[in-house]
């Protein structure tokens, strides 16, 4: 088949930037949407107009061919419909019915989604600019709007930010079906709309159309997504008008993030579960000695060592950005689109979520800099990432590394001009940055913003000590909830024990504080690590729940939580029910693909330490071994909360406890320090799936 030279080239919004100019920021969506600044209000107005036009593009053209740059087809890159995007070649994996572009459970997970978000950003911007030019408004008003949107970039939803009262918040822009444009009638004229359907609430096809008409024949045990005419968040049922027309039960999202609606409570919960912020904090806040500095551990849930050998993957290394991302998909989707890989990108919330994942990735890059272990390559000896099945654009058996094509995203018009991870390492060259990560615009390759970087190893994405301190300070403030709670608790305990006198040098040992001093406090730190089979249930997604205290299986088959319980956290197996539709998914199911995740126990343990009704007054290892073996429970449920039997249905499932030490510094410009982690024998003997020494 002859080569094409008309492929769509994904470009950042760089046409208005000159060398030395400040790079526009991707901003937190609520901060931007609720701003009273005129430029922000104009941007919000044009963004909503542009997104409406983008979503209104028909999925296919007049001849029935895919409309490549339509919202439907761009969202379909992530899964359904089962067709290639901007490709005319035959598959390079002929043994598979469909090769797909999936990079989940892969070290390419963070880098592949970076040009994907860039594509969304560019196309929305093009529609914003096009709407202004064709609006019929006066030339002065058009000029005003164009000037305003030059600095617009795709916003992000900081899901882990705890707002007043210690609660998470759903974006205001995505709440209501109809929205009042915040323009205060500055733009009266032809084409001006005051009250419009909100394109951020859901993506809706034209009247009479459904997703199945365009190849989304995705059906799982709970729902038929093909009959939907719009995306839905937390529908109460998977049949009827609410399912077809698209629910937007946004209050259920924050409830899921805080309290987890899968449980049956004997009484109303007295406390909220706020583990998300702590997970992000731990992912970003380790000292240079931390294995989290290794990209391979940071990037993916994939289990790359023998789970029976606890020395191959150090116990601290089981948390990843992908695991945090997975939970957010589940919490924001419920039974709806966001919870399923093949259809999640149709929900416009997907963009805000993945923009935030890219922001966390950029923060991590800024903290750790440019060492070889901080980029896309295997971090452990004698280990390599191969792809034996391949996909539509990758030959089977290819080794996955920093030069693997991030198909289908191209930075040139030729057949093989795909982005690679090296091409997207420095996000600033793509025309955007994030709040707290200021950069001057320095185009690569003599002005070609997306040209290949000749010396990627030497590429500096760090911002220097000053900006690093600012980033760390912001992390400690906004996500360091556990840090702040433990430091406050230690200070209170010291006052009880020694009065208000300050201690000098090494403090006395106590049951919970290992060492103290003028620069910080050190505590025993407990984590639960879990290994699970991604496709154990034939590709269905499922949820792993960790609870301390009174919890059991109720009569309805759901988890029954008593008064004396602390909900610790959940782990979401973000899969899809049709692994045959994706070569990567199919291969992982056949291989018994294993994933890993980590749950921090310390914040829940601190609540119990502060509860006088609970017989616990120490974090000492000997006491905690027995306490956790008696009190820590885990359950696996489907998305509707029905408990799944671990021993009969989940081969390779295993939980173990690890203990180490964490030092929290008083200096907010210092990262916390985690070290000396080891598997705790005897802490998981009493529950199905627990590791036994």
Secondary structure, DSSP 8 states (H G I E B T S, - for coil): ----S---B---S-TT--TT-B--EE-BHHHHHT---HHHHHHHHHHHHHHHHHHHS-SB-TTS-B-TTSHHHHHHTTS-SSS-SS--S--S-TTSS------TTSTTHHHHHHHHHHHHHHHHHHHHHHHHHTS---HHHHHHHHHHHTT----B--TT--BTTTB----GGGT-SEEE-TTTTTT-STT--SEEE-TTT--B--TT--GGGGT---B-SS-BGGG-SB--BS-S-SSHHHHHH--B-HHHHHHHHHT-TTSEESS--SS----HHHHHHHHH---TTSGGGSHHHHH--B--S-TT-TTTS-GGGG--HHHHHHHHHHHHHTTSGGGSGGGGGGSTHHHHHHHHHHHHHHHHHHHHTT-GGGSSS--STT---EESS--SSS-TTEE-STTS--TT-BSSSSTT-B--TGGGSSGGGGT-EETT---B---STTT-TT---S-GGG-----HHHHHHHHHHHHHHHT-HHHHHHHHHHHHHHHHHHTT----SS----SSEEEE-SSEEEEEEEEEEEEEETTTTTT--EEEEEEEEEEEE-TTSSEEEEEEEEEEEEEEE---S-GGG-HHHHHHHHTT-EEEEEEE-HHHHHHHHH-TTSS-----HHHHHHHHHHHEEEEEE-TT--EE-HHHH-TT-EEEEEEEEEEEESSTTS--EEEEEEE-TTSSSSSTTB---
